[in-house]
Amino acid sequence: MSSTHLIIVLTGWSASRAQRCHRPSCLPALATALVLLLSLLVGGGGCSAVERIIFDSDMSSDHDDAADIAVLHALADLDECEILACMASSQNGGTAVAFNAINTYFGRPGIPCGRRPDSSGPGAYPGTLMAEFPHPLYATWQDPPLCVDLYRQVLAAQPDHSVSIVTTGYLNNLEALMKSGPDQSSPLAGMDLIRLKVKLLSCAAGCYPKGNEFNLRVEPAAAFYVVNNWPTTVFYDGYDVGQAIYSGAGLEQTGRENPIRRAFELTFFGPYPTWGQLMVYYAVRTPESRVLWDYNTTGRNNADATGYNWWSTTSDPSDAQEQGYMLEIERFPVQQALETLVMNSGAPRSRGTVKPPNQPSNLRGTIVGGDRIDLTWTDNSWNETGFTIERRVNGVFTPIATVGAGVTRYADTRLTSVANQNYRVKATNALGASDPATVAVYTGWTEYNRTNPADHTPIYHYYQNNLNWIRGPDVCEHVVVNNDSDHGQDLTIDVMVAAQGAYGKFYVYFFYQDADNWYRLSAGSQGEGPQNNVSRFEKCVGGTISPIGAPGTGVNLGNGCHLITWRITASRSGALTFANNNNPTGNASGPLHAVLNVQDTFSFSGGRIALGTNIGQPVWDDFSFTSSSGANLAPVAPAITGQPADVTLAAGQTATFT
């Protein structure tokens, strides 16, 4: 996590756009003092549902920060937040000016931006953004005010206890604010000003329960002071959380006028971790985030003089000083929302309605009695005219209803059965429909059950597993198991995967009995170059590994590869097939192409499914399922502990790694 973002937010948002307050989309490009005066006059009342945000970032060499600010502007397009200021914690002088260029593109050129006192020069890709995009508020990198001064001015102008700060990089600006004294903006010292104005620090930094993470170790003195002395509520997401959820895979498909696309183009075109985006999302959509994620709120964070951090329970601050860190429950709804919010940068509100609406997310189905299912979803679009609800009928999704713009719920009544229903919801306008949000409701489950992987939303767009070969331990995503008759009698495993790290092999294990008896697909890279990309089916019986059929073309899983969709099928006839979409652009929805088609007499046809790499043993989820009569699976151990996955699967069932 090489970026730091600071976000200050007022909590509370409405599910219906009709209830949201529409603030002006931009402020005039005036001097900082006038901007702050306008912020005080407009921000002082009337729009209590809109979050106030200060964005503090080390945007310099790594481009995840650009996606963070894209998510922030998308939420501002939805009238869910107001961006009060942008602060640069890196030494690149061009970062604050690049912020102004991005803000201008999104129709908000008057947002004030600050720089650190020892900044110099335009920097890496921020300097390019500064050179290629208009930035009317500041002519040169020396023009923005110092962050500590801007912080004090902005905070002094806000209502008491109204500000949430989200950090996704270095903490040096916060250290300066905490140590600041009275000035013309406020008679309060820094710590007292924070206590009076800030209700939340939402911080993307550190490792939990302990570790040595980039944002803290680069500025260790600041990390030591801020982590150990911050005076209000603070929540963290650890490096591993954002590292496992990616976004931005589709930016290459947006126009060249998009500075977020340009930031990715200058660094790496492809899906990238969402460290800061998660904390932007938490700060603005706190109620939803508290449902999608769990949080350890017993104890507090600590840091030493090197920036190394650890969580302890010897002290447990509460109320206005509560601390916590994010624990994963489910990834897909969050990832789906972040992806569509990043993609909003291709056609933001400032450009007008030039494309179909953004994709909704977090679609959930709840069984209400024997003939009704209630649906709810999150609206991520500012320009829809309504939503279309579809139910799968005879294997085909068929429209069953429409609702108006800003409506985020629908009751499907008079059903003949609530068993195994599948739904999609699309946002629509005159230019077309968004990609759908989807949900499946299975027999006997009265609510969207996050502890049961069979109840997770099916994969649609840009979701991937990340193989942390260099940056962290092996990671296995949770497994979605469908035992629906529509899937037929073959075992089908869908894997969406991208990678950061060294070249290496990636294994999909199935019919796994134990370490000496299993089947697997081996696909990946032995090194750089197409000649090193090989895939094959292999089996191990009694400890002896043997290939099945001839090898095929492999997949480059080297550093920063694009998102790739794989499908492995083991049919009851003994055929083993492997296909992928050979993806050149990061679009996970591309057509699949056959790679392997071999035949085997199965030594065994049931067992577990797992993921593994060439540097470790297979990793499993903490789920264990056994077949039951009929079309459903009964959970044996329905608890997620955040560790890799264990699923028992028999032939004739379908699994999707999500």
N, C-alpha and C positions, 0 to 999 in steps of 0.2 A: 504494500500500500504506500505508494510514493507521493500521495497527495493529502493535503489537509484542507477541509472545508469547514467553515464556521457558519452556522445558520441560526438566526434568531427568529422565533416563530410564535405567534399567538395561536393557541389551540382552539379547536372547534370548527367543524365544517359541516355543510349540509349535503345530504344525499341528492337533493334536487337542485338543479341549476336555477330553477325559478325562485329558490329561496336564497341564492347566493347574492351578495352585494357586488355590483360591478364597479370597480374602481377604474380611473383613467389608466389606459394601457401604457402610458409613458409620461414622463415629466419633461419639461423643456430643458435643453442643454444649457443650464445656467451655472453660475458659481455654486460651490458646495454649500455655502451658507444659505442661499435661496432655496436650494434643493431640500435642505434640512428643515427650513421654515415651512415649506409646502408639506413635507412629511408630517410635521407636527400638527398643522392645521387639518390635513385630511385624515391623519391616522388617529386623531384624538377621540373619535366617537363615531357611532352609527353603524360600523361594520364589524361587529364583535366576532363574527364567524371567520374572519380572514386572518390568517397567521402572518405575523410580522417576522421577517427573516433578514438576518445579516449573514452573508456567505463569505467564509474565510477559507482560502485555498492556497496551496503551494504550487499552483499550476505553472509548470516550468518545462520538464522534460517528459513526463508521463501524461498521457492524454485522458486518463480516466476522469480527471477533473473537468474536462470539457463536457463529458457526458453527465457529470453531476449537475453542472449549471444548466444543461439542457432539461434535465428532469425538473429542476427548480422553476425554470421559465414555463414549462408545460403546466405545472401546477398553478402558476400565476395566471396562465391563459384560462384556466378553469375557475379563476377567482377564489382559489383556496388559500392563496398566500399573497403577501405583498413583500417585494424584495426591497429592503431599506438601504442596504449598502453591500459592497463586495470588497473584501480585504485580501491582500496578497501576503502570504507568509513566507514566500520564497524570496531570494535575493535578486531575482530577475526583475529589472525595472519595467520590462515590457508587460509583465503579467497584469498589472492594474489597468493599463491601457487596453490590453487584449480583452479584459473584462468589459470595458466600455464598448469595444467593437462588437462583442457578442450581445451585450444588452441592447445595443442599437439595432442589430439585426432582428431581435425579438420585439422591437417597438418600445423599448424602455431606455432611451439614451441618457436620461437624467439621473439614473441611479448613481450615487457617488461611489468612488472606488479609492481604496487606500493602498499605500505601499509601506514597506518597512524602512527604517532610517538608513540601513546600510545597503540598500538596493543600488544596482548599477547596471547599465546596459540593457538592451531590449530582451536578451535571453534567446532561448531556442525557438520552439514553435510559437510561443506567444509573440515573439518578435516578428515572425512571419505573418501571423494574424494581424498584428499592428500595422504591418506594411501593406497588406492586401485588402483590409476591410476598413470602412470609415469609423472614426472614433471621435465624435464632435466635442466631447466634454474635455478632453485633454489632448493637446497638440504633441507633447513629448513625454517621455517616461519620467521626467523630473516634475511634471505638473501635478500629479495626484497628491493629496494631503497624506500625512503620516497616519498609519492605522490607529495608533493609540489615541490621537487627537480626534479622528473621525469616530472611533468607538464611543468616546465620551460624549461627543455631540449628539450622535444618534440615540444612545441610551437615555441621555437626559431628556430627549424630546418624546420619549414613549411613556405610555401609562405604566403605573407600577405593576410589577409582577406579570408583565405581558410578553416578555421576550424569551424565546428559546434559542439557544446557541447550539449549532451542530458543527463539529469540527471533523474534518477528514484529512488532516495533514499535520504540519508542525504546530506547536502550541506557543510559539514565541510572541505572537500578538496578544494572546490572552495573558501571558505572563506580564507583558508591559502594561496591560490594562489593570491587572490586579495590583501592581506595584505603583500605579499612577496616583498623583496627589490632586488636590482641588485645583480647578482652573476656571476660565471664563465660562465654560459650559455647565459646570456643576460645582457646588462647594463641597461635595462629598469626595472622600478618597475612593480609590478604585474598588476595593473590596466592598465598601458600603454601597457604592453605586450599583455594583452587580447584585448584591442582596436585595436592593430595592426594585430593580428593573427586570432582572433575568429570572425566569422560572425554570429553565431547562437548558442544560448543556448536553447535546446529542453528538457523541464523539466517536468517529471512526478511527480508532487507534488502539494498539496493544494486542496482546494475545491472552486468551483465557482458557484455563485458569492462570497461566503464566507464559512468559515468552519474551522474545527480543524482536520487536517489530519496528519497521522503517520509520514511521511517523514520530515515534518516541525517541529512537536512538539517534536520529540526525540532529535534533536539537535537544540533547539530554538534559541540560540545565533547565530549560523551559518545561520539559516533560516532568522532571522531578518536582518542580515547584507547583505546576498547575494540578497534576494528578493528586498530589498530597494535600493541597490546600484549597481546592475549588469550593466555594461556599454555598452553592445551591444544588438542586437535583441534577444528577448526571447519569446518562445511560451510554453504554459502549457497544459497538459491534467489533468483534475480533477479526483479525486478518483472515482466518480460515472461513469465516462466514461469507464475506464478500468475494473471496477467492473461488468459492464454489458456485456462484451465481453470476452469469455473464449477461451483457446487453451490447447493443451497438452493431450486431451482425448485419443489419440491413442498411447502415448508413451509406454504403457505397452506392445504393440505389437512389439516393436523394441528389438534389441539384448541387452544382459547384458553388452556388451563392451561399450555401450553408456553412458557416464557420465551424460548426461541430464536425461536420463531414471532413472539412479541411484539416482540423486538428488530428483526426484519425488518419487521414491520408498522409500527413507529415510524419506520423510515428508508426502506426500499425493498423491496416485495414482489416478488421475482423472483430469477432466478439471479444469482450474484455471484462475483467472483474468489476464488480459493482460496490466496492467498499463504501465510497461516499454516498452513492445513490441511496443505499439502504438507510442511511441516517438522515438524508434529506426527506425521504419518504416517511420515516418515523416522526420527524419533527412536524411535518405538515399533516400527515394522516395518522396521528397517534392512536385514535380509537381502533381503527382497522388494524394497524400494526400490532397492537396488543392482543388481537385475536389471532393473527397470522403467525405470530412468534410468541415464544415463552421467554421469560426473563428471570435470571437469578438475581433476586433483590435482597438476599441475605449476605451482608458483608460489604466490603468496599475495595476499590482498586488502590494499588500502591506502586510506586516507582522508585528506583534507586538513581544514583548520580550518573549511571551509564545509560539510562532510559529503559532498562529492563523492568518489566512490570509483573505483578502477581496479584491475585485476588485472595483476600484473607477474610475470615469471619470473626476475628477477635473484636472488631468494632462493627456495629451495624447501624449506620445513620438512617434516620427515617424522616418522614414528612418532607419539609422543604429542603432537606439535605440527603434524601434517599439516593442510593446508587444501585446500579444493576447492569448486567450485560446480557446480550441477546443469545437465546438458545433456539435452535432450529426446531420447528414443528413441521413445516412444509415449505417447499421452495417455489413450486410452480406458480401459484397466484401472484407472489411478489415479483418473480422474474417476468411474468407476462405483463404486469403493470409497468415495470421499469422499461421493458423493451418498447412498449408502445409510447411511453412518455419521452424516451430518447428519440424515437422516430418522429415525434411531433415536430422536431427541429426541421424536418424536410418541408413542412408547410405550417408554420406557426400561425397564431391568431393575427399577428401583424401583417401577414400576407393575404388575409382573407380566405374565403372558402374556395380552395383550388383543388381539393381532392376529397375522397370519402372520409368519413369520421375516423377517429382513432378507435382501436379495438377496446371493448370493455374487458374487464378482468374479474377474478374472484367470484365467478358464478357458483352459487351454492344451491342445492336442492334439499328441501326438508319435507318429509312425509307428514301430512296432517290428516289423520284418519285413513280409511281404506280407499278413498277415491280422490284424494287431493294432494298435490305437491306444490309447495311454495318455492318460488325462485327469487333470489336476490343477487345483485351484481354491483360492481363498481364502475361508475361512468368516468371514462378517461378522455372524453371528447368535448370540445367547446362548441362544435358546429353541427351536431346531429339534429335532425328534425324528428327523430323517433328511434325506436328499437323494434326489431323483428324477433319474435320468439319462435323457435323451431323445435319440434319433437321428432325423434326418429320413429317412423312408421314403416313397417315391413322393410327395414334396412335402409330407408331413405329419409333424410331430414326434410320435414315438411313444415311450412309456416302454419302456426296455429293461432297467432295473435300479434298485434302491434300495440305499442304504448308510446306515449309522447316523449318529447325531449326532456331529459333530466329525471325521468322516472326510472327507478332502479329496483322494482319488484314486480312480480306477477304471480297470480295463483292459478294453477292449472287444475280445474275442477271437473267433476263428473267423469273421472277416469274409470274404466272398467277394471284396471289393476294398477297398482303403484309399483309393481315389481319390474326391475331392470329397465327403467326408463332412461332415455338419453336426451339431453337438451342442448341447444345452441342459442346464443343471443348475439345479434349483430346490431351495431349502430348504423343508421342510414341517414343519407341526405340526398339532394337532387343529383349528386355525382356518383352515387353508388352506395355500397355497403362495406363496412369494415370486415376484417377477419373476425371470426366468431370466438367468443368465450364458450367453453363447453363444460358439461358436468354429466356424470352418470349416477343414477340412484339405483341401488341394488336391493333386492328383497331383504326385508327384515331389519334394515338399518333406518332408523327414524330421522337421521340427520347426516349431513356431510361429515364423515367420520375421519378426522385427521390422523387418528392412530391406526387406521386400517389402509394399507396402500392400495387395495382394490378400489377404494372410494375416491382416489385422487383424480383430478381433471386429466383427460387424455392430452397428450402432447400435440401441439399444433405448429408452433412457430419459434424458431431460434432458441430452443432449449438444449442444453448440452451438459454432458458430464465433463469435468475437467480432471485431467491426470496431473497431479502435482508431483511430477517426477523430481524436480529440483527444489521447488519452493516450499514443499511441505510433505506430509505423509500421503500415502495413497488415499484416494477418495473414491468411494462408491456411492452413487446416488441411490435413493430408495427405489424399490421395485414395485411396479404396479402390476397386479395379477388380475386378469379377467378370465373368468370361467363361464363365459357367455356362449350359448350355442351358436350365435352369429359368427364366432371366430373359427368354427370348424373343429376338426379333430387333430390338427397338427399343433406341435409346439412352436410358437413364434416368439422371437425375442427381438424387440426393437431397441436400438441403442443410438442416442444422439450424442456425439462426442466431439470435443475440441480439446486442444492441449496447449499448455505452456510448459516449457522445460526441455529436457534432453530428448534426443531420438530414442525410441524404445518400442518394445512390443506391448500390445494390449490384448488381453485374453478375456473372452466371454465364456465362462464355464456353464455347462448344463448337464443334466443327469449326474450331478456331482454326488457321489456316495461318501467318499473320504479322500484323504490325500493321495491314495494309491489307485483310485478308481473314479474316472470321470471322462467326460467329453469336453472339448473346447474348440472355439475358433481362435486361432492365433493370427493377428493382423497388426501391422505396424511397420516400423522402420528399424533396420539395423544400423543405419547411418544416413548421411546426406546423399541424395541422388536417387532416381527412379529404380536403379538396379538393386537398391537395398530394401525396396518396398515389396514384401512378400506376405501372402495370406495362405493359410491352409487349415483344414480340419485335422484335429489330432485326438487320440484317445489314450487313456492310461488304464490298463487292466492288470491288477495285481502288481502295480508298481512299474510296469513296462510301458513306455510311451511309444506309440507308433503313429505314423501319418495315415490319413484316410484319403486316398486318391491323390491326384496331382495338385501341386500348389497353383495359386493364381496371383493376380496382381494385388499388391498390398496397398496400404493407405499411409500416406505421409502424416505421421503424428508428431512431427518435429515442432520446434518452438513456434508457437503462434499459428498453428494450422487453423484453417476455417472449420466451421461447424460441419460435421459430416453425419449423415443418417445411415445406419446399418440395419439390415434385417437378416436374422439367422432363423432358418426353418428346419425342423426335424420332423419329417412326416412319418406316419406309421408304416409306410412302404419301405422305410429305410433310407430315403433320400435326404441328403443334407445339402442345403443351399445357403449361399451367402450373397447378398446384394448390397450395394451402396449407391448413393446419389452422386459420387465423384464430384463433390461440390466445389466449384471454383469461386463462388461469390459470397458464401456465408448464408445462402438461402436454404434452410433446412427442408423446404417443401418441394425441392426438385425431384424429378422422376428417378426411380431406382434402376440400377443396371446390374444384371447378373454378373457375379465374379466367380463363384464356385458352384458346381453342381456335381456332387459325388454320391456314391452309394455305399451303404454299410449294413451289416447285420448287427443290430444293436446288442451289445452285451448286457445292457440294462436300459430301461426306458422311463425311469422315474428318479427323482432326486432333487437337489437344490440347484439354484442358479446363483452365479457370482460374477464379479468383475475382478480382474487382477492385472498387474503389470510385471515386467521382467525384473523388478527389484524387490518383489515381495510376494508373499503367499496370497491366494485369493482372499478377498475381503467380502464380508457378508453383512446384511442388515440384521437388526435385532427383531425381525419378524419371523415367525414360524407358523406356517399354514398347513393344514391337511385338508384333503378333499372330503366333502360331505355329500350326502345324497342330493341329487338335483344339481342346480346350476350355480351354487354358491360355495364360498369358502368360509370356513369358520375360524376366527382368530384364536390362536392358542396363547400367544403372549403379545397382547395388543399395546405395547408400550414402546415409544421411541426414546432412545437414550442419546441420540446424536452420534452413535457409533455406526460403522459400516454394517451391511445387511445380510439377513439369513432368510431365505424363502424356500419352502418345500413345494415342489411343483411336479405334477405327473404329466405324462404325455396327454395331449388333448387340451391343455390349458395354454393361455396366452400371457406372456409377461412383457411389460414395457419398462425399461429403465428410465426413470425420470429424475 
